[in-house]
Amino acid sequence: MEYLILFAVVVVVVVAAVASNRRTRAKGRRYGGALSGSFGVLDEVFRPATYEAQTVQEAETRMPAPAPLAGDLGPDGDGD
């Protein structure tokens, strides 16, 4: 009887995971799990240089590209 209950719990967890994965794929987004934050804290404690590099990389990814200045000739110097 205990095996039947254990099997039912495992089936419910697997069905919930598959449904969540399909819903996430349908929306085209990926979400981090609850444990990703806790591992981030461990990363910050034991590998601070890596954590700082990741923080800088995320900030640079979110920043917009700088707008060109008026009268700037551009990287090749011909004004195009």
VENRA-V97244 format. One record per backbone hydrogen bond with DSSP energy under -1.0 kcal/mol. NH is the residue of the N-H (numbers start at 1). CO is the residue of the C=O. E is the energy in kcal/mol with one decimal. If there is no record, write none. Layout:
NH/CO/E ; NH/CO/E
This chain:
5/1/-1.7 ; 6/2/-2.4 ; 7/3/-2.6 ; 8/4/-2.2 ; 9/5/-2.2 ; 10/6/-2.3 ; 11/7/-2.4 ; 12/8/-2.2 ; 13/9/-2.2 ; 14/10/-2.4 ; 15/11/-2.5 ; 16/12/-2.2 ; 17/13/-2.3 ; 18/14/-2.4 ; 19/15/-2.4 ; 20/16/-2.3 ; 21/17/-2.3 ; 22/18/-2.3 ; 23/19/-2.2 ; 24/20/-2.2 ; 25/21/-2.2 ; 26/22/-2.2 ; 27/23/-1.5 ; 29/24/-1.4 ; 39/35/-2.2 ; 40/36/-1.6 ; 41/37/-1.5 ; 42/38/-1.6 ; 43/39/-2.3 ; 44/40/-2.1 ; 45/41/-1.9 ; 46/42/-2.7 ; 47/43/-2.2 ; 51/47/-2.0 ; 52/48/-2.4 ; 53/49/-2.2 ; 54/50/-2.4 ; 55/51/-2.2 ; 56/52/-2.3 ; 57/53/-2.4 ; 58/54/-2.4 ; 59/55/-2.0 ; 60/56/-2.6 ; 61/57/-1.9 ; 62/58/-1.6 ; 63/59/-1.1 ; 72/69/-1.8 ; 79/73/-1.9
